[in-house]
């Protein structure tokens, strides 16, 4: 009699080829997650530096005299208020980035656990 293969004409890949395909898919996802993680960490670092510069500027605008706020020019007061609002937005964004980075690391860990790819070392 004829075998199944001869009747249907269907051919199936080997287990090794299936495993290779699966690994390629996971590697593509891992690469995308790694890129997103690097971009988020880069954004966090740059934002942190800008926030520190804004704090220094605000300190200079605020002055050091005890009653300086009573005689401060309206332009300086407006500049301080704007600076405080910007710093608040930056601090909120830093918190968002921390949460985002944490999620990306969990995704990356799950992919690495599933694929058997060794985790990258952090320095």
N, C-alpha and C positions, 0 to 999 in steps of 0.2 A: 504494500500500500504506500500511498504518498504521505510525506510528513506534512505537518501544518504549514511549514514554511513554503513548501512547494505549492500547496493549494492556494494560499492567500497572497503570496508574493510579498508579504509584509516582512520588513527587516527591522530589527530593534537594535539599539545601541548596546554596547557592553556596559556593565556596571561601572567600569573605570571611566568610560566616556561620560556617563550620567553624573558621576561624582565630580568630574572635571567641569562640566557645565554648571553644576550647583555651586561649586567653589568660585567660578567666574562671576556668577550673579552676586554672591555674597561679597566678593572683592569689590565689585562696582559700587555696591551700597556702602561698604566700609569706606571706600575712597571718597564718596560724596559726603558722608558724615564727617570724615577727617577734615575735608576742605571747609565745611561749615564750622567745625570746631575751631580751626585755625583762624578763620575770619572773625568769629565771635571773640576769641581771645585777643586778637589784634585790635578790634574795635574797643574792647574793654580797657586795654592798656593805653591806647591813645586818648580815650575819654578820661581816664583817670589822671593822665598828665595834664590835660586841658583843665580839668576840674581843680587840680592843685594850683595851676596858674591863676585861675579865676578867684580862688580863695585868697591868694597873695594880693591880687589887685583889689579885692574887696577890703582886705585889711588896711591897705594903704588909703583907700577912699574913706574908710570909717575913721581914720585918724587915731591918735593916741591920747589926746587930751580928755580929761574927765567930762567936761561939759561941751565938748566940741559938737555934739549932736544938736545943741541949742542954737548954735551960730552957723551951722553948715549951710552952704549955698544950696538953693533948690535943685540946681543941676546935679550936684553931688548926691543929694538925697534920692533923686530920680535914678541916677546911675547905680546907687546901692540897691535900690528896690529891684531894678532890672537884673542886676547881678545875682541877687538872692534868688530870684525866680529861675534864672538860667541854671544856677547851681542846684536848685531843688530838682529841676528836670533831669539834670545830669546824674544826680544821685539816684533818682528813680530808674533811670536807664541802666545804671550800673547794677542795680538789684535785678532788673529784668534780664540783663546779660548773665548774671550769676545763675539764675534759674535756667536760662536757655542752655548755658554751657553744661550745667549739671544733667539736663535731659539728654543732650548730645553725647555726653560721656556714658550715660546708662545705655543708650542705643548702641554706641560703639562697643561697649563691653558685651552686650548681648550678641552682637554680630561676631565678635572675636571668640566668644565662648562657643558659639554654634559652628564656626568655621575651623576652629583649631589653630588659627593664625596666632602666633605669639603677640601679646600686647606690646605696643611701642614703649620703650623706656622713656621716662620723663627725667629731665635734668634740672 
